[in-house]
Amino acid sequence: MKTLIFSLLFIGILAAPKVLSGQTGNKLFFGERNFIHSEILAEDKEYWIHLPADYEKSQEKYPVLYITDGDEHFCLAAGLTEFMSSQFLIPEFIVVAIFHRDRNHDLTPTHCLTDYKGFQSDAVKTSGGGEKLLQFIENELIVQIDSKYRTTSFRILAGHSLGGLFSVYAYLNRGDLFDGYIAMDPVLNWDNSYCEGILKTLPAQSINFKNKLYISSAHNAPEGKRDRGLLRKSQLSFSKELKRKGVINARHELFEKDNHMTVPYRSLYAGLSYIFSGYYIFKNSKFAEEIPFIQDHYRKMSDLYGMNFIPPEGLIEMLGKYLLLDMNDCAKSLEFFKLNTVNYPESYKAFENLAIAYKTMGDAGNAILNFKKSLELNPDNYYIQRLLIEIETK
């Protein structure tokens, strides 16, 4: 089992990486800047959007990750979701990054003049706009995103610092609006641990607890010293209250080698992995390079997450190449490559791989047929043109 997975992952190293979010000529596009006029906020709100690499060539619907502090976290979220989906750890995601003119206003649920360090501060004198931001996301932003793009109803909200506070506040007050909440080193000591106060009022069987919550804690003390700061104490206290209520869909992790500013990368990765625990097919101890097993795995994931998952093209290609190149099992590799042509009929790569498998088997007729189909989908593929000429002139 371990040898098989190692071989598959090695083949994955050789596979070409996906291009991010489309291209024109020599220019690559990572995302798009947008504005929406909010009646609720009485302002034009900026957001950036990143579409999955395969968005334009598919008709699939995608889950959406909403993340606060877009200027800090857009590239992180877009790049990380592309990487994790390319490794089959999570499905492909649309990313929506929300920008803030005044984050101290937008991301705080109450008006409080004490900052996260416990000191009086003019910097937070505009605080208390969190509820309105949440209403904007719920009633305006999500509506626009769902109308403009192919989305599923599965959504995740993520935020760091005050954004993490906002994520926890949304979890406690709109538990059914998102399917997962990620709070990265959240400022849970805000306003005398306001969010923990809400948590204590909720019944143990509250509907708010049905979806997943992930909380991370950074190490914000001098190196080598135990973190006894207000942030850490409030996070531990909140986590303890979750356990006291018997909440099973929550995880709290400590990152002792990361500080408040460096923790988002590992936190977002860990949070997405937690929300999609079980999705990674190679983690299944019963994994087998059999199409029925793979299809059954993604059917189960579809039922679990309420989305339609089909085996990822890259996964099936990797398994097909493993069977063809490592195991010399041409007949079985054909089954995998054929599956990709059925599931991804607009993918030139799917037909190219199928043609190469036929060529390896010595079936020139089917190889030519599929090389031509691949060229119809990608006429500028000079590599395939050369292979086609080579096989036709033999």
Secondary structure, DSSP 8 states (H G I E B T S, - for coil): -HHHHHHHHHHHHHS----TT-EETTEE---EEEEEEETTTTEEEEEEEE--TTSTT----EEEEEES-HHHHHHHHHHHHHHHHHTTSS---EEEEE--S-HHHHT-SS--SB-TTS-B-GGGTT---HHHHHHHIIIIIHHHHHHHS-EEEEEEEEEETHHHHHHHHHHHH-TTT-SEEEEES--TTHHHHHHHHHHHHS-TT-GGGSSEEEEEEE--S-TTS---SHHHHHHHHHHHHHHHTT--SEEEEEETT--TTTTHHHHHHHHHHHHTTT--GGG-TT--S-HHHHHHHHHHHHHHHTS-----HHHHHHHHHIIIIIS--HHHHHHHHHHHHHH-TT-HHHHHHHHHHHHHHT-HHHHHHHHHHHHHH-TT-HHHHHHHHHHHT-
